[in-house]
């Protein structure tokens, strides 16, 4: 197992929602290995250091944990580029073409 350091940024399901209301549910959903950034209403950022067999597994498990804590949340950015666009499309259940439209 290796440690992977990455940041995930999300749009919250309610426009202008206070991200602080989700901090406890994120911890309970398995994001206890992340620092939570709540500086902007309607968005939330998580800086993870997650142990996993691969970058793909680390990021995909983190996204799943966040989605458990905040149903309807939308991933808007993942940094650094530990996975390629195709990997992110698979994680989110999108086609590669749809993923290109989202990020393009």
C-alpha positions as CSV (number, residue, x, y, z in Angstrom):
1,X,0.0,0.0,0.0
2,X,1.1,3.5,-0.9
3,X,0.0,6.9,0.3
4,X,-1.7,9.1,-2.4
5,X,-2.0,12.8,-1.9
6,X,-4.8,14.5,-3.9
7,X,-7.5,17.2,-3.8
8,X,-11.1,16.7,-4.8
9,X,-13.4,19.7,-5.3
10,X,-17.2,19.4,-5.5
11,X,-20.2,21.5,-6.2
12,X,-22.8,21.0,-3.5
13,X,-26.3,19.8,-4.4
14,X,-27.9,23.1,-3.1
15,X,-26.6,26.2,-4.8
16,X,-25.1,28.5,-2.1
17,X,-25.3,25.8,0.6
18,X,-23.0,26.2,3.6
19,X,-20.4,23.5,3.3
20,X,-19.8,23.4,7.0
21,X,-23.0,21.4,7.5
22,X,-21.4,18.4,5.8
23,X,-18.1,18.1,7.8
24,X,-19.4,15.5,10.3
25,X,-21.1,13.4,7.7
26,X,-17.9,13.3,5.6
27,X,-15.9,12.1,8.6
28,X,-18.5,9.4,9.3
29,X,-18.6,8.3,5.7
30,X,-14.9,7.5,5.7
31,X,-13.2,10.8,4.8
32,X,-11.3,10.9,8.1
33,X,-8.1,11.0,6.0
34,X,-9.0,14.3,4.5
35,X,-8.8,18.0,5.4
36,X,-12.0,19.7,4.5
37,X,-12.0,23.2,2.9
38,X,-15.2,25.1,3.4
39,X,-14.2,28.6,2.2
40,X,-16.9,29.1,-0.5
41,X,-20.6,28.6,-0.2
42,X,-21.9,26.0,-2.7
43,X,-18.6,24.2,-2.9
44,X,-16.4,22.0,-0.8
45,X,-12.8,20.8,-1.3
46,X,-11.1,17.8,0.4
47,X,-7.4,17.3,0.6
48,X,-6.8,13.6,1.0
49,X,-3.8,11.5,2.0
50,X,-5.3,8.0,1.3
51,X,-3.5,4.7,1.5
52,X,-4.3,2.4,-1.4
53,X,-2.9,-0.1,-3.9
54,X,-3.2,2.4,-6.8
55,X,-4.0,6.1,-7.5
56,X,-7.2,5.0,-9.2
57,X,-8.4,3.0,-6.1
58,X,-7.5,5.9,-3.8
59,X,-9.4,8.5,-5.8
60,X,-12.4,6.3,-6.7
61,X,-12.9,5.3,-3.1
62,X,-12.7,8.9,-1.9
63,X,-15.3,10.0,-4.5
64,X,-17.6,7.1,-3.3
65,X,-17.2,8.2,0.3
66,X,-18.0,11.8,-0.5
67,X,-21.1,10.8,-2.5
68,X,-22.2,8.7,0.5
69,X,-21.9,11.7,2.8
70,X,-23.4,14.3,0.4
71,X,-25.9,12.8,-2.1
72,X,-26.1,14.8,-5.3
73,X,-22.6,16.3,-5.0
74,X,-20.8,16.9,-8.3
75,X,-17.1,16.5,-8.8
76,X,-15.6,19.5,-10.5
77,X,-11.9,19.0,-10.1
78,X,-9.3,16.4,-9.1
79,X,-5.7,17.3,-8.7
80,X,-2.9,16.4,-9.3
81,X,-3.5,14.3,-12.4
82,X,-3.0,10.9,-10.9
83,X,-5.6,9.4,-13.2
84,X,-6.5,10.1,-16.8
85,X,-9.8,11.5,-18.0
86,X,-11.0,7.9,-19.0
87,X,-10.4,6.7,-15.4
88,X,-12.5,9.5,-14.0
89,X,-15.3,8.8,-16.5
90,X,-15.3,5.1,-15.4
91,X,-15.4,6.2,-11.7
92,X,-18.3,8.5,-12.3
93,X,-20.2,6.2,-14.7
94,X,-20.0,8.6,-17.6
95,X,-18.9,8.0,-21.2
96,X,-15.5,9.4,-22.1
97,X,-17.2,11.8,-24.6
98,X,-19.5,13.1,-21.9
99,X,-16.5,13.6,-19.5
100,X,-14.6,15.6,-22.2
101,X,-17.7,17.9,-22.5
102,X,-17.8,18.4,-18.8
103,X,-14.1,19.4,-18.4
104,X,-13.8,21.1,-21.8
